[in-house]
Structure formats: C-alpha cells, structure tokens
C-alpha cells in the first residue's frame, strides 16, 4: 500500500513554513519582546490511531491569542502592578524622561492606565501565517501527488506476478 511519502513530506514542510512565518510576523509586527512566544511555537510529526501522519503545530505561550487578537480594552479602574511595566520598559529599551527613575516612570504609566484605561491592540501573526502555509501547500500538492502516483504505479508493476510471466 502506498504511503504517499511526497504528500506526507509536503504536509510536514507546510507546517514548518507556517512556523517560520509566525516567527517572522512576530518580528515584523514588532511584537517580540523577549522571544518567549516565538520559542514556544513547536512543530512535530506523529501518527494517529489510524496510523496516518499528523503534522502538529503547537503554540505553548498562554498569551499567544492576546498578542494575535489584542487584549480586551481595559477601562479605567484599579492600578496595574508596577513591576511588569518596569520589565517592559527595560525589554523594549524605552527612554525614560530625564530626572526620573524607571520605577517612577513605571508608576506614572500605571497611574495613567488606572485613570484612562488601556486600548486594545492586535498584532496578528497566526492567520497570515496559515494563509502563507495554504498557498505553499496548494502550489506544491499537484507535484507531490504526481510523484506519489508514479512511484505507486512503478511499485505495482514491479511486484506484479503476471508481469513476471510476460517477461
């Protein structure tokens, strides 16, 4: 029985293309602060209960959807903690106004968020990557099927007992 090796290889390659596109989109969106989200994107091949190949792409960072779709707008209210804001300022190398410390600047940002809220901002990286993967797959699937069919036909002819009698 033919295992469709070329189609299976194309499936694996497509998942890798999606993975690379996701990382590239994160870079292009300027939404990569520490690289944790990009490093959490993993791909691997496995077989399901029917012994069919499955190519899997997992995004391990819990906040991936928040980056991709944006956070729900935070209205005015309670002040957020200062420490994450300090870390964000350091990671993004944000210039702190002269005469104040990072802690003071973080406190000012937290106070403004408490007073005015925070707007929703999305950095889409999943759907555009999947579209690129689909385009890659569609542009290569006919060749993969043709190659698998040619291999299958050759295997059938080579293993045919009737062909042995004719030769």
C-alpha positions in Angstrom: 0.0 0.0 0.0 1.3 3.4 -0.9 2.1 5.7 2.0 2.0 8.9 -0.1 5.5 9.9 1.0 5.7 13.0 -1.1 2.4 14.3 0.2 3.4 13.5 3.7 6.6 15.3 3.3 4.7 18.3 1.8 2.4 18.3 4.9 5.5 18.4 7.2 7.1 21.2 5.1 3.8 23.2 5.2 3.7 23.1 9.0 7.4 24.3 9.1 6.5 27.1 6.7 3.7 28.2 9.0 6.0 28.1 12.0 8.7 30.2 10.2 6.0 32.7 9.0 4.6 33.1 12.5 8.1 34.0 13.9 8.7 36.3 11.0 5.3 38.0 11.5 6.1 38.5 15.2 9.3 40.2 14.3 7.7 42.3 11.6 4.9 43.3 13.9 7.5 44.4 16.5 5.6 42.3 19.0 8.6 40.2 20.0 9.9 41.5 23.3 11.6 38.5 24.9 11.2 35.9 22.2 9.4 33.5 24.5 6.3 33.4 22.3 8.4 32.7 19.2 10.3 29.9 21.0 7.0 28.4 22.2 6.0 27.6 18.7 6.8 24.0 18.1 6.2 21.5 15.2 6.4 17.8 15.1 5.1 14.8 13.2 3.2 12.0 14.8 0.8 9.2 13.7 -2.8 9.0 14.8 -4.8 5.8 15.7 -5.4 5.0 12.1 -1.6 5.1 11.5 -1.9 8.3 9.4 0.7 11.0 9.6 -0.3 14.1 11.5 1.9 17.2 11.4 1.3 19.3 14.5 2.0 22.9 15.3 1.7 24.0 18.9 1.9 27.4 20.4 2.9 27.0 24.1 2.7 30.6 25.3 -0.6 31.2 27.1 -0.8 34.8 25.8 -0.4 34.0 22.0 -4.1 34.8 21.4 -3.8 38.1 23.3 -0.9 39.1 21.0 -2.7 37.9 17.9 -6.1 39.3 18.5 -5.3 42.0 21.0 -6.4 42.3 24.6 -9.8 43.4 25.7 -9.7 47.0 26.3 -9.1 47.8 30.0 -11.2 50.6 31.2 -10.3 53.0 34.0 -10.2 51.4 37.4 -7.6 49.6 39.5 -4.0 50.4 39.0 -1.9 47.6 37.4 1.2 46.3 39.2 4.4 48.4 38.5 6.9 45.5 38.2 5.7 44.2 34.8 5.7 47.7 33.5 9.3 48.2 34.7 10.3 44.9 32.9 8.5 46.0 29.8 10.4 49.3 29.8 13.7 47.5 30.1 12.9 44.9 27.5 11.8 47.5 24.9 14.6 49.9 25.8 12.2 52.7 26.3 13.8 56.1 27.0 12.9 57.3 30.5 12.4 61.1 30.8 15.4 62.9 32.3 15.3 63.3 36.1 13.1 60.3 37.0 13.9 56.7 37.6 12.4 53.7 35.8 10.4 52.9 38.9 8.9 56.4 38.9 8.2 56.3 35.2 6.5 52.9 35.6 4.4 54.3 38.4 3.3 57.2 36.2 2.3 54.7 33.4 0.4 52.6 35.9 -1.4 55.7 37.2 -2.4 56.7 33.7 -3.7 53.2 32.9 -5.7 53.3 36.1 -7.1 56.7 35.2 -7.7 56.3 31.4 -7.7 52.6 30.8 -5.8 50.7 28.1 -6.7 50.3 24.4 -7.0 47.1 22.5 -4.1 46.4 20.2 -3.7 43.4 18.0 -0.5 42.0 16.3 -1.9 39.3 14.0 0.6 36.6 13.3 -1.4 33.3 13.2 -3.9 33.8 10.4 -1.5 35.4 8.0 1.0 32.6 8.6 -1.7 29.9 8.0 -2.6 31.7 4.7 1.1 31.5 3.6 1.2 27.8 4.5 -2.0 27.2 2.5 -0.5 28.9 -0.5 2.7 26.9 -0.2 0.7 23.6 0.1 -1.6 24.5 -2.9 1.4 25.4 -5.1 3.1 22.1 -4.4 0.4 19.5 -3.9 -0.1 18.5 -7.6 3.6 17.7 -8.0 3.6 15.6 -4.7 0.5 13.7 -5.8 2.0 13.1 -9.3 5.3 11.8 -7.8 3.5 9.5 -5.4 1.2 8.2 -8.1 4.2 7.5 -10.4 6.0 5.6 -7.5 2.9 3.7 -6.7 2.4 2.6 -10.4 6.0 1.5 -10.6 5.7 -0.5 -7.4 2.6 -2.2 -8.6 4.1 -3.1 -12.0 7.3 -4.3 -10.4 5.5 -6.5 -7.9 3.0 -8.0 -10.4 3.3 -11.8 -10.7 1.6 -11.5 -14.1 4.3 -9.2 -15.4 7.0 -11.8 -14.4 5.3 -14.4 -16.7 5.3 -12.0 -19.6 8.9 -11.0 -19.3 
